[in-house]
Amino acid sequence: MSGGGALSERGRRDLLWLARESLASHFRGEPARRLSSDRAEAFGTPRGLFVTLTMAGQLRGCIGTLAPEGDVTRVAAEFARRAAFEDPRFPPLEAEELPRCRIEISVLGAPETIEGPEEVVIGRDGLIIEGRGRRGLLLPQVATEWGFDAARFLEETCRKAGLPPDAWRDPAVRVWRFQAEVFGEAESRAE
């Protein structure tokens, strides 16, 4: 992954713990817990990050940022809460849903401009489309989960931005690809 280096297995576990703990502490009415400062520093520079929540394999919330403010540990906790309570596509997560909820985190690499589908590798690249005052992003795993080829992936990213499917062909519309380090809780938690 470009743009920050791969996380250690411990780092991945720490971020998943923080994301889950931020939701659990919300339901307990307590402030979110944090990692000790020596652990937080191990994550390096701020990077884009998305938190995805699923239940029984179905999307339950997904929110993130391309321009994080603060270290990855704070961003993971913040966007776990936002995915659970602020994704406009879903009602806020209820306390009784939390044990069945699976958390997945995507830590983004640096985006790079592309011209078209021949530069997209399905399963590796995510896409960002920006133009006409709109922006859309689809994570790399979306294309494989839905069986998209590169052209369809571009079209669906345009739709996510609220643009016509062929808007990526417009010279005024910018297209980027990015890689992401994607990791999540064991599937058995979602059962």
N, C-alpha and C positions, 0 to 999 in steps of 0.2 A: 504494500500500500504506500503510495507516495504521500508526503506532507505530514510527517510526524512520527513515523516508525510504528511497528506493531506493538501492541500491548502484551505484557506478560500474562500468563494464565492467572496469576494472583491479581493483577490489575483488572482483568476481565471480571473475576469473581467479586472484587471490591466494588466495581461500578454497578454490577447487577444487585449486590447487596444494598448499596446506597439507593438505587432506584426503588427497590421493594420497600426498604425501610422508610423512605420518604412518604410512600403511600400509607404504610402501616401507622406511622407516627401521626399522619393527618387524621386517620380514623380514631386514634387514641387521644387526639386533642393535644398532642405534644409537639414541641419544635423538632424539626428534622435533625437527625444525628449526622455528624460529619466524621470523615477520616482524620486521623492525626495529621498535622501539617507535614511531617516527614513522608507519609504515604501519599498525600496529595501531590507533593512535588515530583513524585516518581512518574507522573503522567505527562510531563513536558508541557509544550506550548498549547494554548487553546486551539481547539479544532471544532469544525462543524460536527454536530451530533444529532441523531434522531432516536427517539424512544418509541417503540411499537408495542402495543398491548394486544394480545389475542386471547380469546376464550374458545375452547373446543375447535381450534384451528381457524376461527373467524376473527377478522379485524375488530378490535374494540376501542382503538384510539392510536393515533400516531401524530406526534408533533416534534419538531426539532428546529435547528437553526443552522444556517450557513456561516453566520458571523457571531460566534460565542463571545460572551463577556465573562471572563474569569476562567478558572481552571476546569478541566474536564469533570472533576468530581462534583463540583457545584452545578454544572450544566446538566449532568446526568440526573441528579436529584430534581432539579427544577423542571426538566422536560418530562420526567416520569409523571410528576404531578399535573403538568399541563396536558399530557396525553390522556390522563385519567379523568380530568375534570373540565378541560376547556376545548377538546376537539368538537367543533360544531356539528359534526356528523353523528354524534352519539350523546345519549344522556350521561350525566356524570356517573362515574363508577360508584357502586354501592359497596359498603363494607363487606357484605356477605359474598360479593363477587371476587374479592381480592384473592382468596385461596385458590380459585380456579383460573386466575389470570396469569398468563405467561408473559414475561418481559423479554424483549429483544432490544439490543442497542446496536446502532450503526454509527461508528466513528468515521467521519469522512476525511478523505485525502483532499489535496488541493485540486480544484477544477481546472480543466484545460479546454480551450476552444476547439470545436470540431466543425466540419462542414456538412457531413451527412452520414447516412447509415453505414457506409463502408468503414467508418472509423469507430464503430461501436462494437464491443465484444459483449455478447449476452452472457450474463452470469458474473461478469467482472465489473462492468461499468453501470453507473447510475447516470441519469440525465437531468440537466437543468435547461429550461427554455425561458427566455426573457425577451419581451417586446410588446409594443403597443400598450405599455403601462401595466403589464401583467407578468407574473412569473409562476412557473410550475416546476416541481421536482418529483422525480420518481427514483426510489432507491434501487440498487442493482438487483435485489431479490424479487422485485415486482415482475420483471420480464420473465424470469424462469418460472415463477409461481403461476403466471398466466399464459405461458407458452408463446410469448411475443417473439417475433423476429425483430431485427434492428429497425426496419422501417416502421413497423407497427408500434414499437417502443417509442420512437420519436412522435408518432401521431398521438399516442396516449398521453405523452408528456405535454404536448400542445393542448389536448383536451383538459388536462389537469390545470393548466394555466388559464383555461377559459378562452382559448384561441381555436380557430379552425384547425382540423387535423393536419393540413398541409402547411401551416404557418411557418414551420421550420425551414421551408424553402425560401421564404422572404428574406432578402439581404438585410433588412432592418431588424430582423429577429436574431438574437444571439443564442447559440447552442453550446453547452459545455458537457463534457463527460467527467466523471470522477469515480474513484474507487472507494470502497468502504470496507472497514473491518467490521464484520457482522457476527455477533455472538448473542446467545440467549440462554435462558433457563432451560433445564431439561424438559422435554415434552411431557413427561409424566405429571408435572405440576398442573398442566392444563386439563388433565382428565378429571 
